[in-house]
Amino acid sequence: MTSLLPELLFETSGQAPSPSKDFYYLAVTRTEVIWRWWKITLRVKNLALPGERKQSHEDFVNDARLQQQVGVVFGTQILEYILNLCEGKFDYLERLSDKILLRVLSCLSYKDICQLSQTSHRFNKLCESKELWEQAIRDSGHELTPEVEMMANFCGWRKIYTSLYLTPVQLSTEEDEEDEEDEEEEAELH
């Protein structure tokens, strides 16, 4: 399965927190972690050349100092994600093409699609996409009339799907389950 992964697994860049103006670049490939930095200074006399540090995944996992630098510059969530990549914990689903993911989403229930849409920006975009809901309507077995298609283009394919093709029982059951989950979460907080 790892052979399906691209060579570059992750990359990001950014500026260090204030007051520093230094610029950093982080990349994770299949075999190594690359950390680059550019020291930014206002003084011409203090010429600082860019630097680069490459480490194997194993070395990065054991290098607390570099992990601390990554955490300071990019935050703990990015650091945890990088550590997971270095330990071979890949997010395969997130790496599939949109076309394949739309096909997978078309096999899910309305409730599951709604829940999946909350997991990441990418899944939210796909779960809200015209393509997904248009395909769901076409796959429902109901005839797609020009009037319905015109309404869908005006109001949105998801709205038409929930209005015309989802039975009131399905919709209310899913809304009731969501309300119960919300009530359970509120009870846990109090």
Protein Blocks (a to p, Z undefined) as FASTA:
>chain_A
ZZmpcfblbdcddddddfbfbdcdddddfkbccdddddddfbfklccddddddddfklmm
mmmklmmmmmmmnojklmmmmmmmmnopacfklmpcfklmmmmmmmpcfklmmmmmmmpm
klmmmmmpmklmmmmmmmnopacdfklmmmmmmnopklmmmmmmmcfklmmmmmmmmmmm
mmmmmmmmZZ
